[in-house]
């Protein structure tokens, strides 16, 4: 099976290559694509040195799967061209997520929604992935009515230039700015672009994508996104209330029944999820689990995951594994 990675030199693309190797995808040819300034350069993959090619060359090689992680504009232009040539596209941008004909997939939740006819499959926003995976069994067992979430997001979610800004500020080096404010030793309640209603695009992604993935348009969701000066992963303070009463022991059972979710809730030993300990891990970590006694059937929790791993690369590769198993294996 031939597989192309479009945007292989970015933060997400780099981790995708690592996860492809770790998961041992059965690839006969790996086609690497990046911007024009990178064409001809070589990237080490396992024991091989692979040359970066143009997107036109990748298209001509007709891979079975093309993973896009080069931003929305590239995806809008090229994903339809690849799909019309019979290539299945897994897209990491926001370009196709809310298209009614495109499945928005977290494999543990709705992997069965992938059909052979789907030639574009969308990978959700990184924060959405970790939240819905943690809430999967709670929603299934007790029916979530409302979610209030505040996210504390790593600079890696913005990209390599944001990481550079933070590190340059930390080392007192003057350089170009990605953010409107300093990020080192600072945080600001702003992710994405501001909308006329006062929310940001990153906040609305959490609302719309959660409803689509759970196939529950009636869920009430409100979100606040905060950017913080860390690189290990995204953290979230999540408050939910359910339609059905629960006991706190049943909530623990729900988390334990969810593949990919790990409980870290040993408060006496200060063992709770943190970006520092989630960094380069594939799991979603949940802690500070407690009832919210100010609202009927209320629950508080703290969720942390490496946004480049389960929030992007791992989820993408898991989608590819479904395609290979169900539709591409001989």
Legacy VTK file of the C-alpha trace (Angstrom):
# vtk DataFile Version 3.0
C-alpha trace
ASCII
DATASET POLYDATA
POINTS 330 float
0.000 0.000 0.000
1.270 3.450 -0.949
0.697 6.267 1.523
1.444 9.980 1.118
1.962 12.488 3.922
1.303 16.048 2.767
3.034 18.436 5.161
5.607 15.997 6.482
7.995 18.621 7.921
5.554 20.409 10.259
4.974 19.576 13.925
2.004 17.300 13.186
3.604 15.729 10.102
6.768 14.900 12.003
4.793 13.106 14.727
2.642 11.321 12.127
5.802 9.768 10.675
6.800 8.578 14.162
3.372 7.067 14.798
3.272 5.385 11.366
6.516 3.647 12.318
5.339 2.763 15.832
2.060 1.310 14.545
3.853 -0.589 11.772
1.454 0.344 9.014
1.872 -2.077 6.088
3.296 0.458 3.632
4.988 -0.501 0.375
5.881 3.109 -0.428
5.850 6.225 1.769
5.550 9.430 -0.264
6.627 12.603 1.537
5.416 16.054 0.496
6.252 19.498 1.851
6.490 23.074 0.599
8.535 23.984 -2.462
11.515 25.067 -0.354
11.816 21.515 1.031
11.524 19.585 -2.247
14.618 17.460 -2.823
15.647 17.382 0.815
15.786 14.024 2.566
14.036 12.833 5.701
15.102 9.814 7.713
12.296 7.287 8.147
13.274 4.143 10.027
16.374 2.873 8.184
15.658 4.778 4.966
16.333 8.276 3.673
13.319 9.497 1.721
13.320 12.474 -0.625
10.628 15.118 -0.263
8.534 15.490 -3.398
6.022 17.940 -4.834
2.325 17.438 -4.272
1.883 17.006 -8.032
4.384 14.137 -8.006
2.591 12.523 -5.076
-0.694 12.704 -6.962
0.874 11.073 -10.014
2.028 8.119 -7.891
-1.626 7.404 -7.013
-1.302 6.370 -3.345
-4.204 4.554 -1.744
-4.214 7.000 1.219
-3.057 10.614 1.492
-2.735 12.203 4.922
-3.019 15.993 4.775
-1.455 18.103 7.547
-0.433 21.227 5.644
-3.227 23.621 6.609
-6.713 24.417 5.428
-5.901 26.165 2.165
-3.867 23.221 0.857
-6.625 20.824 1.922
-9.376 22.865 0.276
-7.474 22.956 -3.013
-5.927 19.496 -3.182
-8.125 17.100 -1.179
-10.895 17.108 -3.837
-8.323 16.548 -6.584
-6.822 13.557 -4.757
-10.257 12.134 -3.919
-11.456 12.444 -7.521
-8.475 10.286 -8.482
-9.691 7.534 -6.137
-7.279 8.393 -3.316
-8.715 8.434 0.220
-7.773 11.632 2.021
-7.457 11.906 5.815
-7.422 15.625 6.541
-6.098 17.253 9.709
-7.282 20.780 8.948
-10.662 22.294 9.764
-11.528 22.594 6.059
-13.861 19.584 5.806
-14.911 18.847 9.388
-18.397 20.302 9.220
-19.158 19.142 5.669
-22.232 16.939 5.958
-20.825 14.437 3.464
-17.500 14.061 5.303
-17.261 11.839 8.411
-15.560 13.453 11.416
-13.938 10.515 13.137
-12.578 9.516 16.515
-12.123 5.776 15.903
-13.040 4.671 19.448
-16.348 6.549 19.157
-17.540 6.507 15.549
-14.992 4.579 13.523
-17.863 2.555 12.076
-19.080 5.684 10.287
-16.248 5.292 7.759
-17.527 3.852 4.488
-15.623 2.764 1.397
-17.293 5.590 -0.511
-15.805 8.249 1.825
-12.894 9.696 -0.107
-12.348 12.556 2.369
-12.316 11.809 6.104
-11.803 14.609 8.619
-9.661 14.422 11.745
-11.233 16.528 14.534
-9.672 19.420 16.402
-7.099 18.282 18.966
-9.043 19.584 21.982
-12.280 18.050 20.735
-10.661 14.622 20.381
-9.420 14.386 23.948
-12.657 15.723 25.424
-15.075 13.504 23.518
-12.967 10.411 24.092
-13.013 11.023 27.847
-16.772 11.689 27.778
-17.677 8.829 25.425
-18.981 6.326 27.965
-20.496 8.998 30.218
-22.611 10.178 27.314
-23.506 6.609 26.350
-24.552 5.648 29.875
-26.008 8.856 31.331
-26.708 11.153 28.316
-24.858 14.440 28.577
-27.121 17.481 28.566
-24.557 20.304 28.870
-20.778 20.780 28.738
-18.841 23.788 30.022
-15.179 23.549 29.050
-12.139 25.778 29.469
-9.030 24.649 27.608
-5.439 25.517 28.458
-3.648 24.897 25.200
-0.027 24.205 24.364
1.788 26.460 21.911
2.401 23.351 19.795
-1.238 23.627 18.739
-0.331 26.786 16.849
2.769 25.329 15.221
6.548 25.454 15.143
6.658 29.240 14.819
4.744 29.588 18.097
7.145 27.250 19.874
10.007 29.363 18.529
8.360 32.564 19.776
8.010 31.131 23.279
11.574 29.834 23.418
13.010 33.066 21.982
11.130 35.086 24.595
12.387 32.751 27.305
15.954 33.280 26.090
15.429 37.030 25.541
15.975 36.786 21.778
14.161 39.220 19.496
12.261 37.421 16.733
9.031 37.391 14.744
5.804 37.073 16.720
2.985 34.639 15.960
0.801 35.786 18.837
-0.438 39.328 19.549
1.135 39.177 23.027
4.163 37.560 24.655
3.412 33.926 25.501
6.302 33.045 27.816
5.305 33.694 31.453
1.874 34.667 30.179
-1.479 33.302 29.057
-4.310 34.821 27.080
-7.955 33.838 26.441
-7.659 33.655 22.708
-7.364 30.773 20.235
-8.112 31.186 16.556
-9.977 34.212 15.213
-12.601 36.241 17.033
-16.161 35.996 15.728
-18.930 38.630 15.880
-20.579 36.785 18.805
-17.448 37.169 20.976
-16.371 33.547 20.717
-13.296 32.389 18.810
-13.085 29.865 16.004
-11.269 27.406 18.300
-14.129 27.615 20.805
-16.802 27.047 18.172
-14.914 23.984 16.919
-15.402 22.394 20.349
-19.132 23.115 20.153
-19.859 21.975 16.611
-17.468 19.022 16.443
-18.627 17.537 19.745
-22.210 17.512 18.513
-21.254 15.963 15.181
-19.021 13.218 16.619
-21.606 12.220 19.235
-24.412 12.605 16.654
-26.169 14.644 19.332
-27.023 18.117 18.003
-29.038 18.829 21.142
-26.006 18.836 23.509
-25.400 22.308 24.912
-21.692 23.201 24.798
-19.917 26.406 25.766
-16.147 26.826 25.618
-13.298 29.178 26.499
-9.851 28.668 24.963
-6.718 29.865 26.752
-3.198 29.667 25.323
-0.509 28.852 27.907
3.322 28.605 27.704
3.759 24.820 27.646
4.626 22.303 24.922
3.521 18.980 26.419
-0.170 18.978 25.612
-3.587 20.540 26.073
-5.383 20.641 29.437
-9.108 21.086 29.988
-11.357 21.869 32.934
-14.631 20.195 32.002
-17.972 20.471 33.743
-20.871 18.342 32.542
-24.353 17.628 33.670
-26.222 14.546 32.576
-29.876 13.750 32.041
-29.618 10.557 34.096
-28.397 10.479 37.726
-25.094 8.728 38.439
-22.938 7.610 41.311
-19.314 8.706 41.277
-18.238 5.052 41.232
-20.157 4.635 37.971
-18.189 7.518 36.466
-14.938 5.752 37.306
-16.332 2.599 35.688
-17.156 4.593 32.562
-13.614 5.949 32.277
-12.108 2.513 32.868
-14.291 1.077 30.088
-12.961 3.560 27.523
-9.939 2.402 25.495
-7.199 5.014 25.492
-8.334 6.762 28.677
-6.287 6.547 31.885
-7.455 7.761 35.304
-4.901 9.739 37.332
-6.809 10.799 40.406
-4.611 10.079 43.444
-5.018 13.477 45.063
-3.258 12.564 48.314
-0.074 11.895 46.342
-0.627 14.874 44.014
-1.012 12.486 41.084
-3.201 14.168 38.489
-2.881 14.791 34.753
-0.350 17.385 33.599
1.119 18.355 30.218
4.553 17.461 31.548
3.580 13.827 32.111
1.238 13.531 29.099
3.965 14.657 26.692
4.700 12.042 23.996
2.044 9.708 25.410
-0.817 8.375 23.288
-3.423 8.204 26.047
-5.947 10.727 27.333
-5.553 11.301 31.067
-8.435 12.195 33.398
-8.261 13.380 37.005
-9.778 15.738 39.617
-12.977 13.724 39.201
-15.685 15.001 41.536
-19.383 15.736 41.695
-20.584 19.279 41.132
-23.151 19.793 43.859
-24.296 23.166 42.489
-26.240 21.546 39.657
-28.330 18.406 39.273
-26.275 15.471 37.936
-23.187 17.669 37.747
-19.614 16.426 37.324
-16.185 18.089 37.207
-12.993 16.670 35.717
-9.563 17.667 34.389
-8.462 16.176 31.048
-4.949 16.295 29.567
-3.473 14.793 26.389
-0.563 15.379 24.051
-2.257 17.362 21.297
0.251 16.194 18.689
-0.321 12.536 19.570
-3.952 11.506 20.211
-5.001 15.036 19.317
-3.618 14.688 15.799
-1.121 12.043 14.651
-2.377 8.958 16.472
-6.023 9.621 15.638
-5.053 10.069 11.982
-3.102 6.818 11.861
-5.944 4.974 13.620
-8.263 6.133 10.823
-5.738 4.836 8.286
-5.678 1.485 10.120
-9.459 1.198 9.744
-9.216 1.926 6.013
-6.460 -0.647 5.563
-8.242 -3.333 7.572
-11.741 -2.863 6.151
-11.161 -1.714 2.581
-7.546 -2.012 1.419
-6.311 -5.364 2.715
-6.184 -8.102 0.098
LINES 1 331
330 0 1 2 3 4 5 6 7 8 9 10 11 12 13 14 15 16 17 18 19 20 21 22 23 24 25 26 27 28 29 30 31 32 33 34 35 36 37 38 39 40 41 42 43 44 45 46 47 48 49 50 51 52 53 54 55 56 57 58 59 60 61 62 63 64 65 66 67 68 69 70 71 72 73 74 75 76 77 78 79 80 81 82 83 84 85 86 87 88 89 90 91 92 93 94 95 96 97 98 99 100 101 102 103 104 105 106 107 108 109 110 111 112 113 114 115 116 117 118 119 120 121 122 123 124 125 126 127 128 129 130 131 132 133 134 135 136 137 138 139 140 141 142 143 144 145 146 147 148 149 150 151 152 153 154 155 156 157 158 159 160 161 162 163 164 165 166 167 168 169 170 171 172 173 174 175 176 177 178 179 180 181 182 183 184 185 186 187 188 189 190 191 192 193 194 195 196 197 198 199 200 201 202 203 204 205 206 207 208 209 210 211 212 213 214 215 216 217 218 219 220 221 222 223 224 225 226 227 228 229 230 231 232 233 234 235 236 237 238 239 240 241 242 243 244 245 246 247 248 249 250 251 252 253 254 255 256 257 258 259 260 261 262 263 264 265 266 267 268 269 270 271 272 273 274 275 276 277 278 279 280 281 282 283 284 285 286 287 288 289 290 291 292 293 294 295 296 297 298 299 300 301 302 303 304 305 306 307 308 309 310 311 312 313 314 315 316 317 318 319 320 321 322 323 324 325 326 327 328 329
